[in-house]
Amino acid sequence: MPSLLDIQGLGKTYLTGGRRLEVLQDVTLSIEAGEMVALTGPSGAGKSTFLHLVGALDAPTAGRVLFEGRDLASLDEGERAGFRNESVGFVFQSHHLLPEFTALENAMMPGLVRRLPRAEARRRAEESLERVGLSGRIGHRPGELSGGEQQRVALARALVLQPRLLLADEPTGNLDPQTAEGIHDLLQQLNRDLGITGVVVTHNEKLAGSLGRRVRLAAGRLV
């Protein structure tokens, strides 16, 4: 039975000013369903590029990303969009919440993109916000929420369709230590309660140490 994620010889090269810039080189890694993996390394090591390739936001120039045995490169653009919407939840350092909408409306967005009935999208968003401890703040807009609360809304939005894979890029990077600790605990709780698989890019040593497995990128290679 294949791993949830099989990453084989993954590479990404950009052409800038007529020069080749190799961001990732020959990255091979398997991640089992239910694993929480911390991805660490210095700035510029290729961590965010790795997440973009695994989440089908970009295409590799070498190697393959297999999700449950299916090569993501074999999907057409519509299928990749469907994969991102249904199978992957993304959380970034910047929350990317829509400021004119409430926490509930932000969390509903993936369901609406999937064309769920509005009542069903609302029900799922309410459940997701309750799961991250924000059931009392669903009517507040992002500007009325703290940084930690905004990140919880972003997590709720990422989880509203119960994706198989959570990809988080520095989810505590903009938070104070106490608030970051709460997000650490929440990520682990979601893993325990939902069995979600996660890859978390972080410079936070405490968060990296608390996840089940830790891998490191340096100069575009796993070390």
N, C-alpha and C positions, 0 to 999 in steps of 0.2 A: 504494500500500500504506500503511495507516495506521501512525502511530507506535505504539510500545508503549503510551504514555500520551499522550492528548490532553486537556488541561484547558482548558475553554472558559468564560470569564466567571464563574469560580467565586466564590461568595459564601457567607458564613455569618453569620447574625444570631441573637443570643439575646435573649430578653425577660427582664430582671431587674428586679424591683421596679416593673413597669409601664413600664420604659424599654427602648428598643431599643439593643443593643450590637452594632455591626458589627465582627466579628473579621476577616473577609476580605471584600475587595471587588474584583470584576472581575479575578480572577487568571487569566491565559491563558498556557499554557506547554505545549510539546510535548517529550517525552523519548523518544529513540530507544532501541531494544533495545541493551544493552551499554554504555550511558552511565552514568557515575558523576557525580551532581550533588550539590554541596554547597549547602545552603540555610542562609543566614546572616541575621542581623538581630537587633535588640535584643529583650530579654525583652518579652513581650506583643505581639509583632508578628504573631502568628498562625501561627507555624511548626508547632507541635504540632497545631493544628487542621487545618492543611493536610495533614499526614501522616494524620490520622484520616479525613479525607474521601477521600483518595487510596486508603487501605487499606480503605475501606468499613466503618470502625468507626462512622462517623456519616454523616448525609446532608446535602448542601448545601441552603441555602435559595434559591440562585440558581446558574445555570450547570450544567455537566455535567462528569463525569469519564468519559472513554472509555478502556477498556482493550482494546487490539487492536480498536478500533472499536465495542465494545459498551458501552452506557451503563450504568454501575453502578446507576443509579437504577431501571433497568428490572427488576432482579433482586428476587425476593422474599426474605424473611429467610433461608430455607433455602439459597437460591442464593448469597446474600451470605456466609453462613457457609462454604459450600463454597469460594467464591472466596478468602476469607481463609486457609483452611486449605491450599489446594492451590497458589495462585498468588502468595501474599505471605508473606514472612518479616519478622517484627517484632523489633526490638531496641531496648530502652529504656535510659535512664540507670540506672534501678534494674533489676537483672537479672531480677526476678520468678521466680527459681528456687524450687522447692518444697523447703524445708529438710530434710524427712524422707526425701527420695529422693536417690539417687546421681546423679552427673553423667550416667551412662549412662541412668538411668531418666528424668531430666529431658529429655534429648535425644530419647528415644523418644516423648514425649508427642504430638507432632503426628501421628506414624504411628499411634499407638493411637487418637487421635481420628478419624483417617481409616479406622479399622477394618482396617488391615493386619494380617496374621497376626503374632503376637508375634515370631516368629523373624525375619521380614522387617523389622519395626520395629527390632529389636535390631541387625540387620546394617547397616541404613542409619545408625542412631545411632552405631555403632562407626566406620563410615567417616567420618561427619561430624566426630566428635571427633578422629579421626586427622588429618583435614584441617586442623583448627585447632591441632594440636600437643598434644593432650591424651590420646593413646592410653594413656599410663601413669597416668592419674588417673581412669579411668572409674568406679572403685569408691568414690571419695571423695564425701562429701556437701558441699553448698555451704559449710558452716561450716569445713570442712577445706581449703578452697581460698582462694587470694589473690583480691583484687578483680579483677585481670587475668584470672586463670583462670576466675572466675565469668562474666566477660563473654565469654570464649571459649566457655564452655558455652552461654551464651545465643545466641551466633552459631551454634554447631553445631546447637542446637535450631531456630533460624530457618531453617537451610539443609537440614534433614534430608530434606525432601520436594522438594528442588531447585526452589524457587519461581522464577518469572520475575522477581520484583521483591523487593528488600530495602529496607525502610523502617527507618531507624535514627534514633532521637531522642536526641541527645547521648550517643553510645555511649562517649565517653571522659570524660564530665563529672565522674565520681567517681574518676578514676584519676590517679595521679601521672604526671609528664611522661614518664618512661622507659617505664612500662607503657602509657601512651597511645600512644607511638610504635610499640610492638609491635602495637597494635590498628590503627593507621593502615596499617602495612605489610600486615597480614593482610587488611584490606578490599581493598586494591589487588591483592593476590595472588589473592583469591577472584574478583575481577572479571576478571583475566587468565586464570585457570585455568578458570573456569566460565562466563564471559561474562555473569555476572549483572548486571542493571540495578539501580542503587541510588540512593536519595535519602537523604542524610545531613544531618540538622539538627545544626549545630555552632556553638559559639562559639570553637572552636579554630582560630586563623588558619592554623596549619601544616597541619592536616588539610584545611581548606577549600582551601588553595592546592595541595594535592597531588592533589586529585580533578580529573577531566577538565573539569568545568564548574562555574561558581559563579553562583548567583542570590541575590538579597537581597530580603527582605520588610521593609517598614517601614510601620507603621500599617495593616496589613492589605492592602497593595498591593505588587506587584512593582516594584522601582525599579532 
